[in-house]
């Protein structure tokens, strides 16, 4: 159903959807995303994979996107690609380490000066280190906690404060979670990573409740993909590339663009619709 909110639709025999658009020649995504044109989105971990796909998609829909990562070379290349493709939005690379609070605070201060503030915050940055509970390194555990929990929470807090200061009442905070935030796989390498993703599930619902108590219409959503063919998965299997190759060969994985489409779906929702969590996985993925 377009992308995915229709002003008018009717179901016919066989669940065929008849769609009516209000502007000839415009895609439905363009129609429902119009309200975000020219507004500012922050996408963390935008250098590769899901983050890069989200950043590119939002630029296509006319947003000013601040894409941050520790290494911005790939974001700079993507920004140049967006310019050459004549997308209606812009991508602004920003170097930031999501495990360092001062880096994040400096980034939000820079965004305030250069672009007034953040209207949409996509907490995407993440990493999966193979650190089992019985033998894992404390440094690995701490890194995952710093990025998935503390970094996400700092960006959420600062994004909300940015919206509040400017009286933005229709902003959106989207946490890229994972199916590991909803079940525990029988895989020791993933157990601590899974714990941090369960935290993201709790943080997203807690945020929704606090936003309601603040009597704001700012929304909070988690998107929880299953197996996605990205750098994160490759790094997790870096010591066992044969396992990664076998995994990709055994099922058709989700692509980063699938998750980016889910972000557009969420941002396209009418203002009265609160989407709490989208769980998505490959058709052939069993768990």
C-alpha positions in Angstrom: 0.0 0.0 0.0 2.2 2.9 -1.3 4.7 3.9 1.3 2.5 3.5 2.9 -0.4 5.7 4.1 -3.2 6.4 1.7 -5.7 9.2 1.8 -8.1 7.0 -0.1 -8.1 3.3 -0.8 -10.7 0.5 -1.4 -10.3 -3.2 -1.3 -11.7 -5.3 -4.1 -11.9 -9.0 -4.7 -8.5 -10.6 -4.1 -7.3 -7.8 -1.8 -6.5 -5.6 -4.7 -5.8 -2.0 -3.5 -7.1 0.9 -5.6 -5.1 4.0 -4.8 -6.0 7.6 -5.4 -3.2 10.3 -5.3 -3.8 14.0 -5.0 -0.9 15.1 -7.2 -0.4 13.5 -10.6 3.1 12.4 -11.3 4.1 12.2 -7.6 4.9 9.0 -5.9 3.0 8.3 -2.6 6.2 8.4 -0.7 6.8 12.0 -2.0 3.2 13.0 -1.1 3.3 11.8 2.5 6.9 12.8 3.1 6.3 16.4 2.0 6.1 17.7 5.5 9.7 16.6 6.2 11.2 18.5 3.3 13.9 21.0 4.4 13.9 19.7 8.0 16.9 18.3 9.8 17.5 14.6 10.5 20.4 13.1 12.4 21.5 9.6 11.4 24.2 8.0 13.6 26.4 5.3 12.2 25.8 6.7 8.7 29.0 5.6 7.0 28.0 2.1 5.9 25.1 -0.4 5.8 21.7 0.5 7.3 22.8 4.0 8.4 24.0 4.9 4.9 20.9 3.6 3.3 18.7 5.6 5.7 20.7 8.8 5.1 20.4 8.4 1.4 16.7 7.7 1.5 16.0 10.8 3.7 18.1 13.0 1.4 16.0 11.7 -1.6 12.9 12.9 0.3 14.3 16.4 0.7 15.6 16.4 4.2 18.8 17.9 5.5 20.6 14.9 6.9 23.5 15.1 9.3 25.2 11.8 9.0 27.7 11.0 11.7 30.3 8.3 12.3 33.9 8.0 13.5 35.1 7.7 9.9 33.4 10.2 7.6 35.1 9.3 4.3 32.3 7.0 3.2 29.7 9.7 4.2 31.6 12.3 2.2 31.5 10.0 -0.9 27.7 9.4 -0.3 27.2 13.1 0.0 28.9 13.7 -3.3 26.7 10.9 -4.8 23.6 12.6 -3.5 24.7 15.9 -5.2 25.4 14.2 -8.5 22.1 12.5 -8.4 20.4 15.8 -7.8 18.5 14.7 -4.8 16.3 17.4 -3.3 17.9 17.2 0.2 21.5 17.4 1.4 23.8 15.1 3.4 26.2 16.8 5.8 29.0 14.5 7.1 30.0 15.0 10.8 32.8 13.1 12.6 31.6 11.8 15.9 32.4 9.0 18.3 29.2 7.7 19.8 31.1 6.3 22.8 32.4 9.8 23.8 29.8 12.1 25.4 31.8 15.3 24.6 31.8 14.4 20.9 28.0 14.0 20.9 27.4 17.2 22.8 29.7 19.1 20.5 27.8 17.7 17.5 24.4 18.8 18.8 25.9 22.3 19.6 27.2 22.5 16.0 23.8 21.4 14.6 22.1 24.1 16.6 24.4 26.8 15.2 24.4 25.6 11.6 20.9 24.1 11.2 18.8 25.4 14.2 18.3 21.9 15.6 17.2 18.3 15.1 13.7 17.3 14.0 14.3 13.6 13.4 16.8 11.5 15.3 17.7 8.1 13.9 19.8 6.2 16.5 21.3 3.6 14.2 25.0 3.3 15.3 25.8 -0.2 16.5 28.3 -3.0 16.5 28.3 -6.7 17.4 31.4 -8.0 19.0 31.7 -11.8 19.6 32.2 -11.6 23.4 30.5 -14.5 25.3 29.3 -14.0 28.9 31.8 -16.7 30.2 34.9 -15.6 28.3 34.3 -12.2 26.7 36.5 -9.2 27.2 35.2 -6.4 29.4 36.4 -3.9 26.9 34.1 -5.4 24.3 31.1 -5.4 26.6 31.7 -1.8 27.6 32.0 -0.7 23.9 28.7 -2.2 23.1 27.0 -0.7 26.1 28.5 2.7 25.4 27.2 2.8 21.8 23.9 0.9 22.1 22.7 2.2 25.4 24.6 5.3 26.6 25.3 6.9 23.2 21.7 6.2 22.1 20.4 7.8 25.3 22.6 10.9 25.0 21.5 11.5 21.4 17.8 10.9 22.4 18.1 13.4 25.3 19.8 16.0 23.2 17.4 15.6 20.3 14.4 16.0 22.5 15.9 19.1 24.2 16.6 20.5 20.7 12.9 20.0 19.7 11.6 21.3 23.0 13.7 24.5 22.8 12.3 25.3 19.3 8.7 24.2 20.2 8.9 21.4 17.7 5.9 19.1 18.5 5.9 16.7 15.6 9.5 15.4 15.8 10.4 11.7 15.7 13.0 9.6 17.5 13.7 6.2 15.8 15.9 3.5 17.4 17.3 0.9 15.1 17.0 -2.1 17.3 17.0 -5.8 16.2 15.2 -9.1 16.6 17.8 -9.7 19.2 16.0 -7.2 21.3 13.0 -9.6 21.5 14.5 -13.1 21.9 17.7 -14.8 22.9 19.4 -17.0 20.3 21.4 -20.1 21.2 24.7 -18.4 20.3 27.2 -17.4 23.0 28.8 -14.8 20.7 25.5 -12.9 20.6 24.4 -13.0 24.3 25.9 -9.7 25.5 25.0 -8.0 22.2 21.4 -9.3 22.8 21.4 -7.8 26.3 22.1 -4.3 24.9 19.4 -4.7 22.3 16.9 -5.7 25.0 17.9 -2.4 26.7 17.0 -0.6 23.4 13.5 -2.2 23.6 13.0 -0.9 27.2 14.5 2.5 26.4 12.1 3.0 23.4 9.0 2.1 25.4 10.3 4.2 28.4 10.8 7.1 26.0 7.3 6.8 24.6 5.9 6.9 28.2 8.0 10.0 29.1 7.0 11.8 25.9 3.3 11.2 26.8 3.9 12.5 30.3 5.5 15.6 28.8 2.3 16.1 26.8 4.2 16.3 23.5 3.3 14.8 20.2 6.9 13.8 19.5 6.9 10.1 18.7 9.3 7.2 19.5 9.6 4.1 17.4 11.9 1.1 17.3 12.7 -0.9 14.1 13.8 -4.4 14.7 15.3 -6.2 11.7 16.4 -9.8 11.6 19.4 -10.9 9.6 20.6 -8.0 7.3 23.5 -8.3 4.9 25.7 -5.5 6.2 29.1 -4.7 7.6 27.9 -5.4 11.1 27.2 -9.0 10.3 30.5 -9.4 8.4 32.4 -8.0 11.4 30.7 -10.4 13.7 31.8 -13.3 11.6 35.2 -11.7 10.8 37.1 -14.6 12.5 34.9 -17.1 10.7 34.1 -15.8 7.2 33.0 -19.2 6.0 30.1 -19.0 8.5 29.0 -15.6 7.1 29.2 -16.9 3.5 27.2 -19.9 4.5 24.6 -17.8 6.2 24.2 -15.5 3.2 23.9 -18.5 0.9 21.3 -20.4 3.0 18.7 -17.6 3.0 17.9 -14.4 1.3 18.8 -11.8 3.9 17.2 -8.4 4.4 19.0 -5.5 2.6 19.9 -2.2 4.2 17.3 -0.6 1.9 14.6 -2.7 3.4 15.3 -1.1 6.8 15.5 2.4 5.2 12.1 1.8 3.6 10.7 0.9 7.1 12.1 4.3 8.4 10.2 6.1 5.6 7.1 4.1 6.4 7.3 5.3 10.1 7.9 8.9 9.1 5.0 8.7 6.7 2.5 7.8 9.4 -0.2 10.4 10.1 0.5 12.5 13.2 -2.1 10.7 15.3 -0.5 7.3 14.6 2.1 5.9 17.1 4.1 3.0 15.7 5.9 1.4 18.7 8.0 -1.3 17.0 8.4 -2.8 13.6 9.7 -6.4 13.6 11.0 -7.6 10.3 13.0 -10.5 9.2 13.8 -12.6 6.1 11.0 -14.9 5.1 13.3 -17.9 5.5 14.7 -16.9 8.9 13.5 -19.3 11.5 14.1 -17.4 14.7 
